[in-house]
Amino acid sequence: LAQVFSRSRFCPPVMSKVLTECMEPGFKCHYEVEKILAWEKTEHASIELLDLKPFGRTLVVDGLVSSTALDSFVYHEALVHPAMVHHESPKRVFIGGGGEGAAAREVLRHSSVEKCVVADVDAAVVNFCKQHLEENKGAFADPRLEVVISDARAYLQEHDEKFDVVIMDTPSLDDPNRYGPCYMLNTKECFELIKQRLNPGGVVVIQSGQAGFKWHRNWTRINKTLAGVFGQALPYKQAVYSFVEEWGWNLAAVDGAVAPLSKAEFEQRLAARTTGELSFLDGEGYTGMFCLSCTHRRSLEAEATVMVDADGSYEKHLGEAPKEIDNRMSLEENLEAGWRASYELERELHSETSEFQEVALVDLKPFGRTLVIDGLIQSTQADEQVYHESLVHPAMLYHGNPKSVYIGGGGEGSTAREVLRFKSVERCVMVDIDAAVVDFCRQHLPENTEAFADPRLELVIDCAKKTLVNGTEKFDVIIMDLDDPIEDGPCYQLYTKEFYELLKEKLNPGGVVVTQSGQAGLKMHKNVFTPINKTLSAVFPTVMAYNQAVYSFLDQWGWNMGLTEEGRQPLTRDEVDKLLAEKVTGQNKFLTGESFEGLFCLSKVHRKNLASEDCVMTDGNWRFMNTLQGVAAKTGNAGQKVDS
């Protein structure tokens, strides 16, 4: 355990005991430990069961979050059920790793399963989880389960038994602390062995580590290696909040050809085969996992590395292991109660204070050039395109031929940049209240220089609401790229029914409005994402909610779009690709028809809460994002460890 974060006038009270996790070089997360529930040191690993403030009961192996009470089901349902459902009738299942018992729990929900073998190298981990994880005790007691204390590859080599499904739930290659022998479970030779141990029609799935916009190289290497053995490998991914990232898997079949099932087919098979209702996964969530961005597709296509036993070294394949943040300066961000992140600050490029806020351009080790306003990350060189393409393109595409566009906020210029890529746009009015921020971004963000110089852009320094109230012009598309609705913040009054009625009045026939809607991941989406959706629905006949993981925001982010046309049908991926090719200049870095479809594939948890939301925000009746969100500071000695 550690004590972190020196006091400053910007910081809330210091977290007294924390678990500090290094996510990548220059990036740490710090979680407040409310209680140590159990601890054990084994021959192979250090295991802790902690009550962490942001996640609840959390299994920690070798200092890394392995699973949490908050969202373990997201990872394990995504790992297990696609492979099980892709098989016609799985009777015998092998799990490599998985000593926690959660993967076995999901496997044993399939009524066709007659035998499930779990091979985990660490008996102490298995016994620890059997004793302390209540949700998995039923699986451990199931007579169909056989737990073997063995290395997964060694077990398959020593036994001729064949299986219908093989599930490899072993430590990730992204983890240098436990990297060692796990490389040998992801090589061509190991996958050839797995193929030999599969029955005709057999299916294998490999957990493949980080698969977000920035970090997905191991996922693509595993995909390339698996495809070389099976003929084809199907990659997919899912945001897991407690992993601070999208996580990836690769699926393959003995018969070679493998393709995602339709939503209806997945749901029919799942309903017919499983006991109980899944907490997270259904046909829509399943489909969304297979919708990859153009960056992911390009990386998969370009991948050339096939991992083989002879090259089994972490350094050769993956670079140096993450290093600690010692006494370097860092930017610290308070994400929620009991969770802070610290990013190594390589240099401060420029900063100034305006009438309204403090703005800085810094180089952060994990994200590159980063725009920071009032201590909070606004956009980064690593992934700002994910946010801005998701904000702008859906509304522009649903309109079909937008000529006039209004942007509320957006002083950074990236939203205008994406709008002005549409050939049909004749006029774009961007209204931001802070001239200093606009000038700062125009001067220091070269990627937006062309947008600021575009004669179609009219820049107005004023209040976004005031400009609309006093003006007579109407628009085809209105994009609200505002600050989050934070209590006592400058923008929470621009998320109300009254304001959305004003926006509707300012739209031409067939017009579309879209608003950024804050955190929209598994845990936080009920704060403002669902109330904004409900509020827009009180004004517009058609409202569409969507979300996407943004790595530098450490969560999925949400948007809500209101259409003046009733009964508008969703755009298909083919229609989106056609529109992008015809109407947009340049090449997107994130959005295609495929990833567009994925934006709107919300989990059953999200859809349930959207349907049950009853809060219509009005003047005097607001909802706010986490009020701790606005607290951040620059300090030294971030994450410095001390003995507990």
JOGIPE-V158187 format. One record per helix or strand of 3 or more residues. SS is the DSSP state (H for helix, E for strand). FROM is the first residue (numbers start at 1). LEN is the number of residues. If there is no record, write none. Layout:
BEGIN
<<SS & FROM & LEN> <SS & FROM & LEN>>
END
This chain:
BEGIN
<<E & 18 & 7> <E & 27 & 15> <E & 46 & 7> <E & 56 & 6> <E & 64 & 5> <H & 72 & 15> <E & 92 & 6> <H & 102 & 6> <E & 115 & 6> <H & 123 & 10> <H & 134 & 8> <E & 145 & 5> <H & 152 & 7> <E & 163 & 7> <H & 180 & 6> <H & 188 & 9> <E & 198 & 13> <H & 217 & 14> <E & 234 & 7> <H & 241 & 3> <E & 245 & 9> <H & 263 & 11> <H & 283 & 7> <H & 294 & 9> <H & 309 & 3> <H & 314 & 5> <E & 330 & 7> <E & 339 & 15> <E & 358 & 7> <E & 368 & 6> <E & 376 & 5> <H & 384 & 16> <E & 404 & 6> <H & 414 & 6> <E & 427 & 6> <H & 435 & 10> <H & 446 & 8> <E & 457 & 5> <H & 464 & 7> <E & 475 & 7> <H & 492 & 4> <H & 497 & 9> <E & 507 & 13> <H & 529 & 9> <E & 542 & 9> <H & 551 & 3> <E & 555 & 9> <H & 573 & 11> <H & 593 & 7> <H & 604 & 9> <H & 627 & 4> <E & 632 & 4>>
END
